[in-house]
Amino acid sequence: MLGMKTVFITGASSGIGFACAEIFAREKYNLLLASRRVDRLHAMATDLQNKYGVQIHAIGLDVRDKNLVQKVWDELPENWKVIDVLINNAGLSQGLEPIQEGNTDDWDRMIDTNLKGLLYVTRAVAPAMQERKTGHIINIGSIAGKEVYPNGNVYCSTKHAVDALTKAMRIDLLPYNIKVTSVDPGAVETEFSVVRFKGDRERAKKVYEGFTPLSAEDVAEAIWFAASRPPHVNVNDLLLMPTAQATGTLFHKEP
């Protein structure tokens, strides 16, 4: 691994995380990939290693499990703990109901993944960056962290918390030369809506009808842009929207 940088991507088995793995491998980063679906990671690793000649270490990880996060980090080979870029990508939405009809299990899953999971992973990785006085943490936020939309109550709350945490992390880590960035996409056509609607692919498909949404690759290229700036430049906050989307809920859709 001598001379090559390493990126750690959570939620790497699909969507934005998968697209980030491809782009960072293309740019000759070694990849530490984490996901609950470790079988997908192994298939990815074989493909990307053959294509780009980088080293890849895949780990099964549910970021909601505080003890597991620390155990997995502690058991990593030492050379895989030298992380140049951490992409806190693992996240999800569950349901789309008004607060008085919300499913509290869905609330717990969103809070535990989007907020607490990001905290657990950052807590494991950041001390080594602090010691080396270098590193870059990129949190994947959302337009839902900038504004609130109907029935988005808890999901929007978690992404607003990610926005606040990103600002707080940037302050806390400032003395250690560690960059902190938030990349906040609007509508991205990934498995996001399928997960939100609990496998209802027909309902998920309707979300993206009538306009061209962002792709996972669009967002990953923006993440790479932030990660590839010179050492003296930090992209604090990057809000990325489809041309056909003006706000969290206002779209121009063709009939």
One Martini backbone bead per residue (centre of mass of N, CA, C, O) as a GRO file, in nm:
protein
  255
    1MET     BB    1   0.050   0.067   0.001
    2LEU     BB    2   0.268   0.230  -0.091
    3GLY     BB    3   0.174   0.561  -0.195
    4MET     BB    4  -0.125   0.504  -0.123
    5LYS     BB    5  -0.440   0.577  -0.081
    6THR     BB    6  -0.726   0.574   0.155
    7VAL     BB    7  -1.066   0.463   0.145
    8PHE     BB    8  -1.366   0.490   0.347
    9ILE     BB    9  -1.673   0.307   0.284
   10THR     BB   10  -1.999   0.332   0.353
   11GLY     BB   11  -2.238   0.179   0.193
   12ALA     BB   12  -2.083   0.018  -0.071
   13SER     BB   13  -2.294  -0.191  -0.232
   14SER     BB   14  -2.447   0.080  -0.331
   15GLY     BB   15  -2.487   0.340  -0.510
   16ILE     BB   16  -2.292   0.583  -0.398
   17GLY     BB   17  -2.081   0.392  -0.278
   18PHE     BB   18  -2.022   0.235  -0.535
   19ALA     BB   19  -1.940   0.482  -0.709
   20CYS     BB   20  -1.702   0.565  -0.529
   21ALA     BB   21  -1.534   0.312  -0.562
   22GLU     BB   22  -1.484   0.345  -0.863
   23ILE     BB   23  -1.349   0.629  -0.861
   24PHE     BB   24  -1.121   0.577  -0.652
   25ALA     BB   25  -0.995   0.346  -0.810
   26ARG     BB   26  -0.936   0.509  -1.065
   27GLU     BB   27  -0.749   0.707  -0.863
   28LYS     BB   28  -0.573   0.502  -0.681
   29TYR     BB   29  -0.730   0.387  -0.444
   30ASN     BB   30  -0.767   0.234  -0.167
   31LEU     BB   31  -1.020  -0.001  -0.031
   32LEU     BB   32  -1.257   0.045   0.233
   33LEU     BB   33  -1.533  -0.174   0.267
   34ALA     BB   34  -1.877  -0.122   0.384
   35SER     BB   35  -2.135  -0.370   0.475
   36ARG     BB   36  -2.397  -0.586   0.518
   37ARG     BB   37  -2.339  -0.682   0.208
   38VAL     BB   38  -2.067  -0.873   0.163
   39ASP     BB   39  -2.110  -1.021  -0.106
   40ARG     BB   40  -2.100  -0.767  -0.282
   41LEU     BB   41  -1.816  -0.675  -0.203
   42HIS     BB   42  -1.657  -0.915  -0.322
   43ALA     BB   43  -1.743  -0.868  -0.612
   44MET     BB   44  -1.633  -0.581  -0.633
   45ALA     BB   45  -1.337  -0.636  -0.561
   46THR     BB   46  -1.268  -0.814  -0.800
   47ASP     BB   47  -1.336  -0.611  -1.022
   48LEU     BB   48  -1.158  -0.363  -0.927
   49GLN     BB   49  -0.886  -0.507  -0.918
   50ASN     BB   50  -0.881  -0.588  -1.219
   51LYS     BB   51  -0.923  -0.292  -1.335
   52TYR     BB   52  -0.706  -0.111  -1.121
   53GLY     BB   53  -0.495  -0.244  -0.906
   54VAL     BB   54  -0.613  -0.240  -0.624
   55GLN     BB   55  -0.668  -0.240  -0.287
   56ILE     BB   56  -0.902  -0.457  -0.099
   57HIS     BB   57  -1.125  -0.422   0.191
   58ALA     BB   58  -1.382  -0.625   0.324
   59ILE     BB   59  -1.667  -0.541   0.542
   60GLY     BB   60  -1.888  -0.636   0.776
   61LEU     BB   61  -2.139  -0.372   0.847
   62ASP     BB   62  -2.327  -0.230   1.116
   63VAL     BB   63  -2.347   0.099   1.216
   64ARG     BB   64  -2.554   0.057   1.464
   65ASP     BB   65  -2.317  -0.112   1.599
   66LYS     BB   66  -2.102  -0.007   1.821
   67ASN     BB   67  -1.933  -0.262   1.896
   68LEU     BB   68  -1.874  -0.352   1.606
   69VAL     BB   69  -1.726  -0.111   1.502
   70GLN     BB   70  -1.490  -0.131   1.705
   71LYS     BB   71  -1.407  -0.423   1.646
   72VAL     BB   72  -1.342  -0.393   1.347
   73TRP     BB   73  -1.130  -0.175   1.384
   74ASP     BB   74  -0.938  -0.324   1.584
   75GLU     BB   75  -0.901  -0.580   1.366
   76LEU     BB   76  -0.748  -0.429   1.180
   77PRO     BB   77  -0.505  -0.383   0.999
   78GLU     BB   78  -0.285  -0.130   1.029
   79ASN     BB   79  -0.280  -0.042   0.721
   80TRP     BB   80  -0.612   0.007   0.735
   81LYS     BB   81  -0.592   0.271   0.947
   82VAL     BB   82  -0.492   0.458   0.706
   83ILE     BB   83  -0.700   0.725   0.660
   84ASP     BB   84  -0.775   0.975   0.423
   85VAL     BB   85  -1.083   0.887   0.352
   86LEU     BB   86  -1.412   0.948   0.479
   87ILE     BB   87  -1.730   0.793   0.385
   88ASN     BB   88  -2.045   0.879   0.512
   89ASN     BB   89  -2.302   0.688   0.356
   90ALA     BB   90  -2.472   0.550   0.545
   91GLY     BB   91  -2.825   0.529   0.461
   92LEU     BB   92  -3.186   0.612   0.526
   93SER     BB   93  -3.534   0.551   0.450
   94GLN     BB   94  -3.859   0.529   0.634
   95GLY     BB   95  -4.114   0.617   0.510
   96LEU     BB   96  -4.430   0.844   0.455
   97GLU     BB   97  -4.541   0.994   0.733
   98PRO     BB   98  -4.698   1.135   0.960
   99ILE     BB   99  -4.622   1.171   1.286
  100GLN     BB  100  -4.903   1.038   1.394
  101GLU     BB  101  -4.824   0.765   1.192
  102GLY     BB  102  -4.565   0.666   1.280
  103ASN     BB  103  -4.294   0.440   1.285
  104THR     BB  104  -4.080   0.373   1.542
  105ASP     BB  105  -3.891   0.174   1.400
  106ASP     BB  106  -3.817   0.363   1.171
  107TRP     BB  107  -3.696   0.582   1.343
  108ASP     BB  108  -3.469   0.414   1.467
  109ARG     BB  109  -3.328   0.338   1.201
  110MET     BB  110  -3.257   0.625   1.112
  111ILE     BB  111  -3.105   0.721   1.364
  112ASP     BB  112  -2.899   0.481   1.381
  113THR     BB  113  -2.779   0.529   1.094
  114ASN     BB  114  -2.754   0.843   1.015
  115LEU     BB  115  -2.630   0.923   1.305
  116LYS     BB  116  -2.497   0.706   1.491
  117GLY     BB  117  -2.326   0.567   1.274
  118LEU     BB  118  -2.155   0.812   1.202
  119LEU     BB  119  -2.038   0.845   1.486
  120TYR     BB  120  -1.902   0.568   1.527
  121VAL     BB  121  -1.708   0.582   1.285
  122THR     BB  122  -1.572   0.851   1.351
  123ARG     BB  123  -1.467   0.769   1.634
  124ALA     BB  124  -1.272   0.549   1.518
  125VAL     BB  125  -1.107   0.726   1.293
  126ALA     BB  126  -1.017   1.019   1.394
  127PRO     BB  127  -0.771   0.972   1.588
  128ALA     BB  128  -0.566   0.899   1.359
  129MET     BB  129  -0.587   1.168   1.216
  130GLN     BB  130  -0.500   1.341   1.453
  131GLU     BB  131  -0.218   1.215   1.485
  132ARG     BB  132  -0.135   1.287   1.172
  133LYS     BB  133  -0.265   1.557   1.069
  134THR     BB  134  -0.476   1.404   0.867
  135GLY     BB  135  -0.770   1.440   0.657
  136HIS     BB  136  -1.106   1.324   0.535
  137ILE     BB  137  -1.450   1.409   0.590
  138ILE     BB  138  -1.746   1.267   0.431
  139ASN     BB  139  -2.078   1.368   0.437
  140ILE     BB  140  -2.395   1.234   0.360
  141GLY     BB  141  -2.652   1.412   0.283
  142SER     BB  142  -2.925   1.653   0.212
  143ILE     BB  143  -3.191   1.838   0.129
  144ALA     BB  144  -3.320   1.736   0.408
  145GLY     BB  145  -3.091   1.925   0.565
  146LYS     BB  146  -3.226   2.217   0.457
  147GLU     BB  147  -3.520   2.096   0.449
  148VAL     BB  148  -3.874   2.051   0.485
  149TYR     BB  149  -4.108   1.788   0.426
  150PRO     BB  150  -4.374   1.620   0.384
  151ASN     BB  151  -4.336   1.334   0.588
  152GLY     BB  152  -4.007   1.380   0.667
  153ASN     BB  153  -3.942   1.436   0.964
  154VAL     BB  154  -3.712   1.223   1.059
  155TYR     BB  155  -3.529   1.229   0.820
  156CYS     BB  156  -3.478   1.533   0.823
  157SER     BB  157  -3.362   1.537   1.108
  158THR     BB  158  -3.111   1.363   1.051
  159LYS     BB  159  -2.995   1.557   0.826
  160HIS     BB  160  -2.973   1.804   1.005
  161ALA     BB  161  -2.773   1.668   1.199
  162VAL     BB  162  -2.550   1.626   0.993
  163ASP     BB  163  -2.506   1.924   0.938
  164ALA     BB  164  -2.427   1.999   1.229
  165LEU     BB  165  -2.198   1.794   1.266
  166THR     BB  166  -2.015   1.895   1.043
  167LYS     BB  167  -1.963   2.170   1.172
  168ALA     BB  168  -1.853   2.060   1.443
  169MET     BB  169  -1.619   1.890   1.328
  170ARG     BB  170  -1.468   2.123   1.195
  171ILE     BB  171  -1.400   2.257   1.465
  172ASP     BB  172  -1.266   2.020   1.626
  173LEU     BB  173  -1.050   1.952   1.369
  174LEU     BB  174  -0.889   2.208   1.292
  175PRO     BB  175  -0.606   2.164   1.456
  176TYR     BB  176  -0.557   1.882   1.254
  177ASN     BB  177  -0.601   1.917   0.938
  178ILE     BB  178  -0.913   1.840   0.901
  179LYS     BB  179  -1.139   1.768   0.678
  180VAL     BB  180  -1.491   1.885   0.624
  181THR     BB  181  -1.772   1.741   0.445
  182SER     BB  182  -2.076   1.819   0.262
  183VAL     BB  183  -2.297   1.611   0.067
  184ASP     BB  184  -2.609   1.734  -0.100
  185PRO     BB  185  -2.863   1.570  -0.233
  186GLY     BB  186  -3.111   1.516  -0.420
  187ALA     BB  187  -3.246   1.343  -0.653
  188VAL     BB  188  -3.172   0.989  -0.649
  189GLU     BB  189  -3.131   0.700  -0.850
  190THR     BB  190  -3.180   0.441  -0.636
  191GLU     BB  191  -3.264   0.243  -0.353
  192PHE     BB  192  -3.402   0.450  -0.168
  193SER     BB  193  -3.713   0.417  -0.238
  194VAL     BB  194  -3.729   0.114  -0.193
  195VAL     BB  195  -3.664   0.135   0.106
  196ARG     BB  196  -3.877   0.338   0.195
  197PHE     BB  197  -4.109   0.127   0.053
  198LYS     BB  198  -4.036  -0.170   0.121
  199GLY     BB  199  -4.011  -0.288  -0.200
  200ASP     BB  200  -4.185  -0.081  -0.370
  201ARG     BB  201  -4.116  -0.035  -0.698
  202GLU     BB  202  -4.354   0.122  -0.816
  203ARG     BB  203  -4.347   0.360  -0.619
  204ALA     BB  204  -4.050   0.433  -0.665
  205LYS     BB  205  -4.063   0.495  -0.971
  206LYS     BB  206  -4.255   0.751  -0.952
  207VAL     BB  207  -4.049   0.956  -0.833
  208TYR     BB  208  -3.880   0.963  -1.139
  209GLU     BB  209  -4.101   1.077  -1.309
  210GLY     BB  210  -4.056   1.335  -1.565
  211PHE     BB  211  -3.741   1.322  -1.495
  212THR     BB  212  -3.392   1.388  -1.430
  213PRO     BB  213  -3.204   1.245  -1.221
  214LEU     BB  214  -2.974   1.166  -1.033
  215SER     BB  215  -2.684   0.992  -1.008
  216ALA     BB  216  -2.450   0.824  -0.842
  217GLU     BB  217  -2.220   0.936  -1.023
  218ASP     BB  218  -2.270   1.234  -0.982
  219VAL     BB  219  -2.209   1.231  -0.676
  220ALA     BB  220  -1.928   1.100  -0.685
  221GLU     BB  221  -1.794   1.330  -0.847
  222ALA     BB  222  -1.838   1.543  -0.625
  223ILE     BB  223  -1.677   1.396  -0.410
  224TRP     BB  224  -1.413   1.393  -0.567
  225PHE     BB  225  -1.377   1.691  -0.589
  226ALA     BB  226  -1.347   1.739  -0.285
  227ALA     BB  227  -1.106   1.529  -0.242
  228SER     BB  228  -0.909   1.676  -0.485
  229ARG     BB  229  -0.819   1.902  -0.341
  230PRO     BB  230  -0.608   2.089  -0.214
  231PRO     BB  231  -0.485   2.119   0.104
  232HIS     BB  232  -0.600   2.438   0.126
  233VAL     BB  233  -0.882   2.303   0.032
  234ASN     BB  234  -1.233   2.332   0.130
  235VAL     BB  235  -1.539   2.169   0.103
  236ASN     BB  236  -1.799   2.224   0.300
  237ASP     BB  237  -2.058   2.260   0.086
  238LEU     BB  238  -2.259   2.041  -0.136
  239LEU     BB  239  -2.523   2.122  -0.354
  240LEU     BB  240  -2.711   1.870  -0.538
  241MET     BB  241  -2.909   1.903  -0.839
  242PRO     BB  242  -3.144   1.875  -1.039
  243THR     BB  243  -3.262   2.074  -1.283
  244ALA     BB  244  -3.578   1.980  -1.206
  245GLN     BB  245  -3.487   2.089  -0.909
  246ALA     BB  246  -3.548   2.337  -0.650
  247THR     BB  247  -3.658   2.155  -0.419
  248GLY     BB  248  -3.768   1.905  -0.224
  249THR     BB  249  -4.075   1.938  -0.397
  250LEU     BB  250  -3.983   2.099  -0.662
  251PHE     BB  251  -4.086   2.013  -0.993
  252HIS     BB  252  -4.011   1.949  -1.337
  253LYS     BB  253  -4.258   1.774  -1.520
  254GLU     BB  254  -4.324   1.565  -1.762
  255PRO     BB  255  -4.608   1.411  -1.907
   0.00000   0.00000   0.00000
